Amino acid sequence: FLLSDKEWTAYGSQLKPVKCNWWLRTPGCNLLSAASVYTDGSIYDIGIHVNYPAGGVRPMLWVLLRV
């Protein structure tokens, strides 16, 4: 899954920084944009157009560890 803006705020500090902008699953200001995270970790909530060639995704996975 992709993180939402609220999940990024809660868990983003635990992730390694990356060298490109990437999209969140939170919608942007219109149907063709999605909120994104800049390389410095800040959220651009207006969104970046989903056809922007330099954007990326960061898939996430919940892992349940049982002892």
CHARMM-style PDB file with segment names, atoms N, HN, CA, C and O in Angstrom:
ATOM      1  N   PHE     1       0.841  -1.183   0.000  1.00  0.00      PROA
ATOM      2  CA  PHE     1       0.000   0.000   0.000  1.00  0.00      PROA
ATOM      3  C   PHE     1       0.876   1.233   0.000  1.00  0.00      PROA
ATOM      4  O   PHE     1       2.079   1.146   0.249  1.00  0.00      PROA
ATOM      5  N   LEU     2       0.287   2.371  -0.275  1.00  0.00      PROA
ATOM      6  HN  LEU     2      -0.690   2.442  -0.477  1.00  0.00      PROA
ATOM      7  CA  LEU     2       0.986   3.653  -0.186  1.00  0.00      PROA
ATOM      8  C   LEU     2       0.539   4.351   1.082  1.00  0.00      PROA
ATOM      9  O   LEU     2      -0.612   4.218   1.499  1.00  0.00      PROA
ATOM     10  N   LEU     3       1.440   5.092   1.693  1.00  0.00      PROA
ATOM     11  HN  LEU     3       2.374   5.200   1.354  1.00  0.00      PROA
ATOM     12  CA  LEU     3       1.095   5.833   2.898  1.00  0.00      PROA
ATOM     13  C   LEU     3       0.157   6.993   2.579  1.00  0.00      PROA
ATOM     14  O   LEU     3       0.199   7.557   1.485  1.00  0.00      PROA
ATOM     15  N   SER     4      -0.683   7.340   3.542  1.00  0.00      PROA
ATOM     16  HN  SER     4      -0.716   6.882   4.430  1.00  0.00      PROA
ATOM     17  CA  SER     4      -1.479   8.557   3.451  1.00  0.00      PROA
ATOM     18  C   SER     4      -0.658   9.690   4.073  1.00  0.00      PROA
ATOM     19  O   SER     4       0.411   9.452   4.633  1.00  0.00      PROA
ATOM     20  N   ASP     5      -1.157  10.903   3.971  1.00  0.00      PROA
ATOM     21  HN  ASP     5      -2.027  11.096   3.516  1.00  0.00      PROA
ATOM     22  CA  ASP     5      -0.438  12.023   4.592  1.00  0.00      PROA
ATOM     23  C   ASP     5      -0.376  11.878   6.107  1.00  0.00      PROA
ATOM     24  O   ASP     5       0.635  12.227   6.717  1.00  0.00      PROA
ATOM     25  N   LYS     6      -1.435  11.370   6.721  1.00  0.00      PROA
ATOM     26  HN  LYS     6      -2.256  11.086   6.226  1.00  0.00      PROA
ATOM     27  CA  LYS     6      -1.433  11.177   8.183  1.00  0.00      PROA
ATOM     28  C   LYS     6      -0.470  10.081   8.606  1.00  0.00      PROA
ATOM     29  O   LYS     6       0.197  10.205   9.633  1.00  0.00      PROA
ATOM     30  N   GLU     7      -0.389   9.016   7.828  1.00  0.00      PROA
ATOM     31  HN  GLU     7      -0.930   8.915   6.994  1.00  0.00      PROA
ATOM     32  CA  GLU     7       0.558   7.937   8.145  1.00  0.00      PROA
ATOM     33  C   GLU     7       1.994   8.410   7.960  1.00  0.00      PROA
ATOM     34  O   GLU     7       2.876   8.034   8.733  1.00  0.00      PROA
ATOM     35  N   TRP     8       2.235   9.232   6.943  1.00  0.00      PROA
ATOM     36  HN  TRP     8       1.519   9.538   6.315  1.00  0.00      PROA
ATOM     37  CA  TRP     8       3.577   9.780   6.750  1.00  0.00      PROA
ATOM     38  C   TRP     8       3.977  10.632   7.953  1.00  0.00      PROA
ATOM     39  O   TRP     8       5.113  10.554   8.421  1.00  0.00      PROA
ATOM     40  N   THR     9       3.052  11.440   8.450  1.00  0.00      PROA
ATOM     41  HN  THR     9       2.129  11.503   8.069  1.00  0.00      PROA
ATOM     42  CA  THR     9       3.334  12.264   9.621  1.00  0.00      PROA
ATOM     43  C   THR     9       3.673  11.387  10.824  1.00  0.00      PROA
ATOM     44  O   THR     9       4.558  11.727  11.609  1.00  0.00      PROA
ATOM     45  N   ALA    10       2.980  10.268  10.973  1.00  0.00      PROA
ATOM     46  HN  ALA    10       2.261   9.991  10.335  1.00  0.00      PROA
ATOM     47  CA  ALA    10       3.198   9.382  12.116  1.00  0.00      PROA
ATOM     48  C   ALA    10       4.450   8.520  11.975  1.00  0.00      PROA
ATOM     49  O   ALA    10       5.164   8.317  12.957  1.00  0.00      PROA
ATOM     50  N   TYR    11       4.732   8.007  10.771  1.00  0.00      PROA
ATOM     51  HN  TYR    11       4.152   8.173   9.974  1.00  0.00      PROA
ATOM     52  CA  TYR    11       5.802   7.016  10.606  1.00  0.00      PROA
ATOM     53  C   TYR    11       6.956   7.459   9.730  1.00  0.00      PROA
ATOM     54  O   TYR    11       7.964   6.756   9.653  1.00  0.00      PROA
ATOM     55  N   GLY    12       6.844   8.586   9.075  1.00  0.00      PROA
ATOM     56  HN  GLY    12       6.025   9.156   9.137  1.00  0.00      PROA
ATOM     57  CA  GLY    12       7.852   9.009   8.107  1.00  0.00      PROA
ATOM     58  C   GLY    12       9.242   9.192   8.670  1.00  0.00      PROA
ATOM     59  O   GLY    12      10.225   8.974   7.962  1.00  0.00      PROA
ATOM     60  N   SER    13       9.346   9.580   9.904  1.00  0.00      PROA
ATOM     61  HN  SER    13       8.547   9.757  10.479  1.00  0.00      PROA
ATOM     62  CA  SER    13      10.671   9.786  10.491  1.00  0.00      PROA
ATOM     63  C   SER    13      11.448   8.480  10.633  1.00  0.00      PROA
ATOM     64  O   SER    13      12.662   8.508  10.834  1.00  0.00      PROA
ATOM     65  N   GLN    14      10.775   7.347  10.532  1.00  0.00      PROA
ATOM     66  HN  GLN    14       9.789   7.324  10.369  1.00  0.00      PROA
ATOM     67  CA  GLN    14      11.430   6.048  10.650  1.00  0.00      PROA
ATOM     68  C   GLN    14      11.967   5.535   9.323  1.00  0.00      PROA
ATOM     69  O   GLN    14      12.647   4.510   9.286  1.00  0.00      PROA
ATOM     70  N   LEU    15      11.666   6.245   8.216  1.00  0.00      PROA
ATOM     71  HN  LEU    15      11.113   7.077   8.245  1.00  0.00      PROA
ATOM     72  CA  LEU    15      12.085   5.800   6.891  1.00  0.00      PROA
ATOM     73  C   LEU    15      13.344   6.527   6.444  1.00  0.00      PROA
ATOM     74  O   LEU    15      13.584   7.673   6.824  1.00  0.00      PROA
ATOM     75  N   LYS    16      14.138   5.848   5.639  1.00  0.00      PROA
ATOM     76  HN  LYS    16      13.943   4.917   5.331  1.00  0.00      PROA
ATOM     77  CA  LYS    16      15.335   6.463   5.076  1.00  0.00      PROA
ATOM     78  C   LYS    16      14.928   7.521   4.052  1.00  0.00      PROA
ATOM     79  O   LYS    16      13.942   7.337   3.338  1.00  0.00      PROA
ATOM     80  N   PRO    17      15.670   8.621   3.970  1.00  0.00      PROA
ATOM     81  CA  PRO    17      15.372   9.628   2.948  1.00  0.00      PROA
ATOM     82  C   PRO    17      15.692   9.073   1.562  1.00  0.00      PROA
ATOM     83  O   PRO    17      16.551   8.204   1.413  1.00  0.00      PROA
ATOM     84  N   VAL    18      14.994   9.584   0.556  1.00  0.00      PROA
ATOM     85  HN  VAL    18      14.297  10.291   0.678  1.00  0.00      PROA
ATOM     86  CA  VAL    18      15.259   9.198  -0.832  1.00  0.00      PROA
ATOM     87  C   VAL    18      15.538  10.450  -1.650  1.00  0.00      PROA
ATOM     88  O   VAL    18      15.273  11.564  -1.197  1.00  0.00      PROA
ATOM     89  N   LYS    19      16.071  10.273  -2.853  1.00  0.00      PROA
ATOM     90  HN  LYS    19      16.286   9.368  -3.221  1.00  0.00      PROA
ATOM     91  CA  LYS    19      16.507  11.407  -3.666  1.00  0.00      PROA
ATOM     92  C   LYS    19      15.488  11.841  -4.709  1.00  0.00      PROA
ATOM     93  O   LYS    19      15.850  12.513  -5.675  1.00  0.00      PROA
ATOM     94  N   CYS    20      14.236  11.474  -4.538  1.00  0.00      PROA
ATOM     95  HN  CYS    20      13.943  10.928  -3.753  1.00  0.00      PROA
ATOM     96  CA  CYS    20      13.206  11.920  -5.474  1.00  0.00      PROA
ATOM     97  C   CYS    20      11.901  12.155  -4.718  1.00  0.00      PROA
ATOM     98  O   CYS    20      11.717  11.668  -3.603  1.00  0.00      PROA
ATOM     99  N   ASN    21      11.009  12.903  -5.341  1.00  0.00      PROA
ATOM    100  HN  ASN    21      11.159  13.298  -6.247  1.00  0.00      PROA
ATOM    101  CA  ASN    21       9.676  13.110  -4.775  1.00  0.00      PROA
ATOM    102  C   ASN    21       8.871  11.844  -4.995  1.00  0.00      PROA
ATOM    103  O   ASN    21       9.087  11.128  -5.974  1.00  0.00      PROA
ATOM    104  N   TRP    22       7.939  11.561  -4.086  1.00  0.00      PROA
ATOM    105  HN  TRP    22       7.764  12.142  -3.292  1.00  0.00      PROA
ATOM    106  CA  TRP    22       7.090  10.385  -4.275  1.00  0.00      PROA
ATOM    107  C   TRP    22       5.695  10.663  -3.766  1.00  0.00      PROA
ATOM    108  O   TRP    22       5.485  11.482  -2.871  1.00  0.00      PROA
ATOM    109  N   TRP    23       4.738   9.951  -4.366  1.00  0.00      PROA
ATOM    110  HN  TRP    23       4.909   9.286  -5.093  1.00  0.00      PROA
ATOM    111  CA  TRP    23       3.338  10.193  -4.101  1.00  0.00      PROA
ATOM    112  C   TRP    23       2.842   9.476  -2.855  1.00  0.00      PROA
ATOM    113  O   TRP    23       3.342   8.418  -2.476  1.00  0.00      PROA
ATOM    114  N   LEU    24       1.848  10.085  -2.236  1.00  0.00      PROA
ATOM    115  HN  LEU    24       1.442  10.946  -2.545  1.00  0.00      PROA
ATOM    116  CA  LEU    24       1.084   9.462  -1.163  1.00  0.00      PROA
ATOM    117  C   LEU    24      -0.252   9.008  -1.746  1.00  0.00      PROA
ATOM    118  O   LEU    24      -0.574   9.364  -2.879  1.00  0.00      PROA
ATOM    119  N   ARG    25      -1.028   8.238  -1.007  1.00  0.00      PROA
ATOM    120  HN  ARG    25      -0.766   7.949  -0.086  1.00  0.00      PROA
ATOM    121  CA  ARG    25      -2.342   7.852  -1.530  1.00  0.00      PROA
ATOM    122  C   ARG    25      -3.400   8.920  -1.288  1.00  0.00      PROA
ATOM    123  O   ARG    25      -4.524   8.792  -1.773  1.00  0.00      PROA
ATOM    124  N   THR    26      -3.062   9.963  -0.554  1.00  0.00      PROA
ATOM    125  HN  THR    26      -2.149  10.067  -0.161  1.00  0.00      PROA
ATOM    126  CA  THR    26      -3.971  11.073  -0.285  1.00  0.00      PROA
ATOM    127  C   THR    26      -4.171  11.895  -1.564  1.00  0.00      PROA
ATOM    128  O   THR    26      -3.190  12.281  -2.201  1.00  0.00      PROA
ATOM    129  N   PRO    27      -5.421  12.169  -1.949  1.00  0.00      PROA
ATOM    130  CA  PRO    27      -5.659  12.964  -3.160  1.00  0.00      PROA
ATOM    131  C   PRO    27      -5.091  14.379  -3.023  1.00  0.00      PROA
ATOM    132  O   PRO    27      -4.960  14.913  -1.922  1.00  0.00      PROA
ATOM    133  N   GLY    28      -4.761  14.963  -4.171  1.00  0.00      PROA
ATOM    134  HN  GLY    28      -4.867  14.529  -5.065  1.00  0.00      PROA
ATOM    135  CA  GLY    28      -4.311  16.343  -4.217  1.00  0.00      PROA
ATOM    136  C   GLY    28      -5.504  17.270  -4.394  1.00  0.00      PROA
ATOM    137  O   GLY    28      -6.611  16.962  -3.953  1.00  0.00      PROA
ATOM    138  N   CYS    29      -5.274  18.398  -5.038  1.00  0.00      PROA
ATOM    139  HN  CYS    29      -4.375  18.648  -5.397  1.00  0.00      PROA
ATOM    140  CA  CYS    29      -6.324  19.404  -5.185  1.00  0.00      PROA
ATOM    141  C   CYS    29      -7.319  19.083  -6.296  1.00  0.00      PROA
ATOM    142  O   CYS    29      -8.370  19.719  -6.372  1.00  0.00      PROA
ATOM    143  N   ASN    30      -7.017  18.118  -7.153  1.00  0.00      PROA
ATOM    144  HN  ASN    30      -6.163  17.602  -7.090  1.00  0.00      PROA
ATOM    145  CA  ASN    30      -7.967  17.730  -8.203  1.00  0.00      PROA
ATOM    146  C   ASN    30      -7.830  16.234  -8.483  1.00  0.00      PROA
ATOM    147  O   ASN    30      -7.027  15.552  -7.846  1.00  0.00      PROA
ATOM    148  N   LEU    31      -8.607  15.730  -9.427  1.00  0.00      PROA
ATOM    149  HN  LEU    31      -9.259  16.284  -9.944  1.00  0.00      PROA
ATOM    150  CA  LEU    31      -8.621  14.292  -9.709  1.00  0.00      PROA
ATOM    151  C   LEU    31      -7.357  13.780 -10.383  1.00  0.00      PROA
ATOM    152  O   LEU    31      -7.151  12.568 -10.461  1.00  0.00      PROA
ATOM    153  N   LEU    32      -6.517  14.668 -10.868  1.00  0.00      PROA
ATOM    154  HN  LEU    32      -6.684  15.652 -10.805  1.00  0.00      PROA
ATOM    155  CA  LEU    32      -5.301  14.258 -11.568  1.00  0.00      PROA
ATOM    156  C   LEU    32      -4.038  14.462 -10.747  1.00  0.00      PROA
ATOM    157  O   LEU    32      -2.935  14.374 -11.285  1.00  0.00      PROA
ATOM    158  N   SER    33      -4.178  14.729  -9.465  1.00  0.00      PROA
ATOM    159  HN  SER    33      -5.075  14.800  -9.028  1.00  0.00      PROA
ATOM    160  CA  SER    33      -2.993  14.939  -8.634  1.00  0.00      PROA
ATOM    161  C   SER    33      -3.105  14.146  -7.341  1.00  0.00      PROA
ATOM    162  O   SER    33      -4.193  13.787  -6.889  1.00  0.00      PROA
ATOM    163  N   ALA    34      -1.958  13.891  -6.776  1.00  0.00      PROA
ATOM    164  HN  ALA    34      -1.075  14.182  -7.143  1.00  0.00      PROA
ATOM    165  CA  ALA    34      -1.895  13.197  -5.489  1.00  0.00      PROA
ATOM    166  C   ALA    34      -0.904  13.941  -4.601  1.00  0.00      PROA
ATOM    167  O   ALA    34       0.096  14.474  -5.080  1.00  0.00      PROA
ATOM    168  N   ALA    35      -1.192  13.969  -3.311  1.00  0.00      PROA
ATOM    169  HN  ALA    35      -2.005  13.536  -2.921  1.00  0.00      PROA
ATOM    170  CA  ALA    35      -0.256  14.580  -2.368  1.00  0.00      PROA
ATOM    171  C   ALA    35       1.072  13.845  -2.486  1.00  0.00      PROA
ATOM    172  O   ALA    35       1.102  12.663  -2.828  1.00  0.00      PROA
ATOM    173  N   SER    36       2.147  14.527  -2.208  1.00  0.00      PROA
ATOM    174  HN  SER    36       2.123  15.487  -1.930  1.00  0.00      PROA
ATOM    175  CA  SER    36       3.456  13.908  -2.354  1.00  0.00      PROA
ATOM    176  C   SER    36       4.399  14.357  -1.251  1.00  0.00      PROA
ATOM    177  O   SER    36       4.115  15.288  -0.498  1.00  0.00      PROA
ATOM    178  N   VAL    37       5.523  13.669  -1.179  1.00  0.00      PROA
ATOM    179  HN  VAL    37       5.753  12.913  -1.791  1.00  0.00      PROA
ATOM    180  CA  VAL    37       6.554  13.980  -0.190  1.00  0.00      PROA
ATOM    181  C   VAL    37       7.791  14.444  -0.942  1.00  0.00      PROA
ATOM    182  O   VAL    37       8.258  13.767  -1.857  1.00  0.00      PROA
ATOM    183  N   TYR    38       8.322  15.603  -0.556  1.00  0.00      PROA
ATOM    184  HN  TYR    38       7.943  16.153   0.188  1.00  0.00      PROA
ATOM    185  CA  TYR    38       9.560  16.109  -1.133  1.00  0.00      PROA
ATOM    186  C   TYR    38      10.753  15.347  -0.561  1.00  0.00      PROA
ATOM    187  O   TYR    38      10.622  14.610   0.417  1.00  0.00      PROA
ATOM    188  N   THR    39      11.896  15.530  -1.170  1.00  0.00      PROA
ATOM    189  HN  THR    39      12.003  16.129  -1.964  1.00  0.00      PROA
ATOM    190  CA  THR    39      13.104  14.839  -0.714  1.00  0.00      PROA
ATOM    191  C   THR    39      13.496  15.221   0.713  1.00  0.00      PROA
ATOM    192  O   THR    39      14.171  14.448   1.394  1.00  0.00      PROA
ATOM    193  N   ASP    40      13.084  16.398   1.173  1.00  0.00      PROA
ATOM    194  HN  ASP    40      12.536  17.026   0.620  1.00  0.00      PROA
ATOM    195  CA  ASP    40      13.401  16.806   2.547  1.00  0.00      PROA
ATOM    196  C   ASP    40      12.395  16.262   3.569  1.00  0.00      PROA
ATOM    197  O   ASP    40      12.526  16.530   4.764  1.00  0.00      PROA
ATOM    198  N   GLY    41      11.385  15.493   3.107  1.00  0.00      PROA
ATOM    199  HN  GLY    41      11.279  15.275   2.137  1.00  0.00      PROA
ATOM    200  CA  GLY    41      10.407  14.898   4.011  1.00  0.00      PROA
ATOM    201  C   GLY    41       9.148  15.717   4.218  1.00  0.00      PROA
ATOM    202  O   GLY    41       8.244  15.273   4.926  1.00  0.00      PROA
ATOM    203  N   SER    42       9.061  16.896   3.625  1.00  0.00      PROA
ATOM    204  HN  SER    42       9.796  17.256   3.050  1.00  0.00      PROA
ATOM    205  CA  SER    42       7.861  17.715   3.787  1.00  0.00      PROA
ATOM    206  C   SER    42       6.771  17.260   2.809  1.00  0.00      PROA
ATOM    207  O   SER    42       7.061  16.745   1.729  1.00  0.00      PROA
ATOM    208  N   ILE    43       5.522  17.460   3.211  1.00  0.00      PROA
ATOM    209  HN  ILE    43       5.287  17.878   4.088  1.00  0.00      PROA
ATOM    210  CA  ILE    43       4.378  17.049   2.400  1.00  0.00      PROA
ATOM    211  C   ILE    43       3.909  18.212   1.534  1.00  0.00      PROA
ATOM    212  O   ILE    43       3.758  19.337   2.009  1.00  0.00      PROA
ATOM    213  N   TYR    44       3.683  17.923   0.260  1.00  0.00      PROA
ATOM    214  HN  TYR    44       3.805  17.008  -0.126  1.00  0.00      PROA
ATOM    215  CA  TYR    44       3.094  18.876  -0.669  1.00  0.00      PROA
ATOM    216  C   TYR    44       1.647  18.438  -0.849  1.00  0.00      PROA
ATOM    217  O   TYR    44       1.353  17.604  -1.705  1.00  0.00      PROA
ATOM    218  N   ASP    45       0.735  18.999  -0.043  1.00  0.00      PROA
ATOM    219  HN  ASP    45       0.974  19.677   0.652  1.00  0.00      PROA
ATOM    220  CA  ASP    45      -0.651  18.505  -0.008  1.00  0.00      PROA
ATOM    221  C   ASP    45      -1.508  18.960  -1.192  1.00  0.00      PROA
ATOM    222  O   ASP    45      -2.559  18.368  -1.440  1.00  0.00      PROA
ATOM    223  N   ILE    46      -1.092  19.991  -1.925  1.00  0.00      PROA
ATOM    224  HN  ILE    46      -0.238  20.472  -1.723  1.00  0.00      PROA
ATOM    225  CA  ILE    46      -1.822  20.375  -3.131  1.00  0.00      PROA
ATOM    226  C   ILE    46      -1.695  19.267  -4.168  1.00  0.00      PROA
ATOM    227  O   ILE    46      -2.619  19.020  -4.944  1.00  0.00      PROA
ATOM    228  N   GLY    47      -0.573  18.618  -4.175  1.00  0.00      PROA
ATOM    229  HN  GLY    47       0.178  18.819  -3.545  1.00  0.00      PROA
ATOM    230  CA  GLY    47      -0.367  17.464  -5.030  1.00  0.00      PROA
ATOM    231  C   GLY    47       0.440  17.739  -6.270  1.00  0.00      PROA
ATOM    232  O   GLY    47       0.572  18.878  -6.719  1.00  0.00      PROA
ATOM    233  N   ILE    48       0.976  16.670  -6.812  1.00  0.00      PROA
ATOM    234  HN  ILE    48       0.869  15.745  -6.448  1.00  0.00      PROA
ATOM    235  CA  ILE    48       1.716  16.685  -8.066  1.00  0.00      PROA
ATOM    236  C   ILE    48       0.911  15.865  -9.061  1.00  0.00      PROA
ATOM    237  O   ILE    48       0.362  14.819  -8.713  1.00  0.00      PROA
ATOM    238  N   HSD    49       0.841  16.336 -10.288  1.00  0.00      PROA
ATOM    239  HN  HSD    49       1.287  17.186 -10.571  1.00  0.00      PROA
ATOM    240  CA  HSD    49       0.092  15.646 -11.341  1.00  0.00      PROA
ATOM    241  C   HSD    49       0.606  14.211 -11.453  1.00  0.00      PROA
ATOM    242  O   HSD    49       1.815  13.984 -11.463  1.00  0.00      PROA
ATOM    243  N   VAL    50      -0.296  13.258 -11.535  1.00  0.00      PROA
ATOM    244  HN  VAL    50      -1.279  13.443 -11.527  1.00  0.00      PROA
ATOM    245  CA  VAL    50       0.093  11.847 -11.521  1.00  0.00      PROA
ATOM    246  C   VAL    50       0.836  11.402 -12.770  1.00  0.00      PROA
ATOM    247  O   VAL    50       1.419  10.317 -12.777  1.00  0.00      PROA
ATOM    248  N   ASN    51       0.833  12.204 -13.821  1.00  0.00      PROA
ATOM    249  HN  ASN    51       0.359  13.085 -13.816  1.00  0.00      PROA
ATOM    250  CA  ASN    51       1.603  11.880 -15.020  1.00  0.00      PROA
ATOM    251  C   ASN    51       3.000  12.492 -15.004  1.00  0.00      PROA
ATOM    252  O   ASN    51       3.747  12.342 -15.970  1.00  0.00      PROA
ATOM    253  N   TYR    52       3.362  13.174 -13.930  1.00  0.00      PROA
ATOM    254  HN  TYR    52       2.755  13.295 -13.145  1.00  0.00      PROA
ATOM    255  CA  TYR    52       4.678  13.798 -13.813  1.00  0.00      PROA
ATOM    256  C   TYR    52       5.743  12.704 -13.870  1.00  0.00      PROA
ATOM    257  O   TYR    52       5.754  11.822 -13.012  1.00  0.00      PROA
ATOM    258  N   PRO    53       6.641  12.741 -14.862  1.00  0.00      PROA
ATOM    259  CA  PRO    53       7.567  11.626 -15.071  1.00  0.00      PROA
ATOM    260  C   PRO    53       8.619  11.439 -13.979  1.00  0.00      PROA
ATOM    261  O   PRO    53       9.178  10.349 -13.851  1.00  0.00      PROA
ATOM    262  N   ALA    54       8.898  12.470 -13.197  1.00  0.00      PROA
ATOM    263  HN  ALA    54       8.444  13.354 -13.302  1.00  0.00      PROA
ATOM    264  CA  ALA    54       9.943  12.344 -12.184  1.00  0.00      PROA
ATOM    265  C   ALA    54       9.414  11.874 -10.826  1.00  0.00      PROA
ATOM    266  O   ALA    54      10.195  11.694  -9.891  1.00  0.00      PROA
ATOM    267  N   GLY    55       8.110  11.675 -10.708  1.00  0.00      PROA
ATOM    268  HN  GLY    55       7.476  11.822 -11.467  1.00  0.00      PROA
ATOM    269  CA  GLY    55       7.548  11.219  -9.438  1.00  0.00      PROA
ATOM    270  C   GLY    55       7.768   9.731  -9.245  1.00  0.00      PROA
ATOM    271  O   GLY    55       8.055   9.001 -10.194  1.00  0.00      PROA
ATOM    272  N   GLY    56       7.632   9.298  -8.018  1.00  0.00      PROA
ATOM    273  HN  GLY    56       7.399   9.891  -7.247  1.00  0.00      PROA
ATOM    274  CA  GLY    56       7.817   7.884  -7.723  1.00  0.00      PROA
ATOM    275  C   GLY    56       6.842   7.408  -6.668  1.00  0.00      PROA
ATOM    276  O   GLY    56       6.040   8.188  -6.153  1.00  0.00      PROA
ATOM    277  N   VAL    57       6.910   6.137  -6.350  1.00  0.00      PROA
ATOM    278  HN  VAL    57       7.562   5.504  -6.768  1.00  0.00      PROA
ATOM    279  CA  VAL    57       6.100   5.563  -5.280  1.00  0.00      PROA
ATOM    280  C   VAL    57       7.021   4.855  -4.308  1.00  0.00      PROA
ATOM    281  O   VAL    57       8.111   4.411  -4.666  1.00  0.00      PROA
ATOM    282  N   ARG    58       6.565   4.761  -3.081  1.00  0.00      PROA
ATOM    283  HN  ARG    58       5.679   5.122  -2.790  1.00  0.00      PROA
ATOM    284  CA  ARG    58       7.284   4.043  -2.039  1.00  0.00      PROA
ATOM    285  C   ARG    58       6.316   3.041  -1.432  1.00  0.00      PROA
ATOM    286  O   ARG    58       5.595   3.378  -0.493  1.00  0.00      PROA
ATOM    287  N   PRO    59       6.284   1.828  -1.941  1.00  0.00      PROA
ATOM    288  CA  PRO    59       5.355   0.837  -1.399  1.00  0.00      PROA
ATOM    289  C   PRO    59       5.695   0.507   0.050  1.00  0.00      PROA
ATOM    290  O   PRO    59       6.866   0.423   0.421  1.00  0.00      PROA
ATOM    291  N   MET    60       4.672   0.324   0.852  1.00  0.00      PROA
ATOM    292  HN  MET    60       3.721   0.393   0.550  1.00  0.00      PROA
ATOM    293  CA  MET    60       4.842  -0.017   2.258  1.00  0.00      PROA
ATOM    294  C   MET    60       4.227  -1.385   2.527  1.00  0.00      PROA
ATOM    295  O   MET    60       3.382  -1.862   1.770  1.00  0.00      PROA
ATOM    296  N   LEU    61       4.658  -1.996   3.601  1.00  0.00      PROA
ATOM    297  HN  LEU    61       5.345  -1.608   4.216  1.00  0.00      PROA
ATOM    298  CA  LEU    61       4.191  -3.318   3.970  1.00  0.00      PROA
ATOM    299  C   LEU    61       4.176  -3.417   5.487  1.00  0.00      PROA
ATOM    300  O   LEU    61       5.181  -3.134   6.139  1.00  0.00      PROA
ATOM    301  N   TRP    62       3.053  -3.813   6.046  1.00  0.00      PROA
ATOM    302  HN  TRP    62       2.237  -4.043   5.516  1.00  0.00      PROA
ATOM    303  CA  TRP    62       2.991  -4.055   7.482  1.00  0.00      PROA
ATOM    304  C   TRP    62       3.485  -5.479   7.729  1.00  0.00      PROA
ATOM    305  O   TRP    62       3.036  -6.414   7.065  1.00  0.00      PROA
ATOM    306  N   VAL    63       4.389  -5.648   8.661  1.00  0.00      PROA
ATOM    307  HN  VAL    63       4.754  -4.889   9.200  1.00  0.00      PROA
ATOM    308  CA  VAL    63       4.904  -6.971   8.999  1.00  0.00      PROA
ATOM    309  C   VAL    63       4.579  -7.234  10.462  1.00  0.00      PROA
ATOM    310  O   VAL    63       4.976  -6.475  11.346  1.00  0.00      PROA
ATOM    311  N   LEU    64       3.858  -8.309  10.702  1.00  0.00      PROA
ATOM    312  HN  LEU    64       3.535  -8.926   9.984  1.00  0.00      PROA
ATOM    313  CA  LEU    64       3.513  -8.696  12.059  1.00  0.00      PROA
ATOM    314  C   LEU    64       4.549  -9.694  12.574  1.00  0.00      PROA
ATOM    315  O   LEU    64       4.706 -10.773  12.001  1.00  0.00      PROA
ATOM    316  N   LEU    65       5.235  -9.353  13.618  1.00  0.00      PROA
ATOM    317  HN  LEU    65       5.108  -8.476  14.083  1.00  0.00      PROA
ATOM    318  CA  LEU    65       6.249 -10.244  14.195  1.00  0.00      PROA
ATOM    319  C   LEU    65       5.663 -10.941  15.411  1.00  0.00      PROA
ATOM    320  O   LEU    65       5.175 -10.295  16.339  1.00  0.00      PROA
ATOM    321  N   ARG    66       5.717 -12.232  15.396  1.00  0.00      PROA
ATOM    322  HN  ARG    66       6.113 -12.756  14.643  1.00  0.00      PROA
ATOM    323  CA  ARG    66       5.226 -13.009  16.532  1.00  0.00      PROA
ATOM    324  C   ARG    66       6.402 -13.698  17.194  1.00  0.00      PROA
ATOM    325  O   ARG    66       7.270 -14.260  16.526  1.00  0.00      PROA
ATOM    326  N   VAL    67       6.417 -13.648  18.489  1.00  0.00      PROA
ATOM    327  HN  VAL    67       5.712 -13.192  19.032  1.00  0.00      PROA
ATOM    328  CA  VAL    67       7.521 -14.245  19.235  1.00  0.00      PROA
ATOM    329  C   VAL    67       7.153 -15.660  19.643  1.00  0.00      PROA
ATOM    330  OT1 VAL    67       7.951 -16.345  20.285  1.00  0.00      PROA
TER     331      VAL     67
END
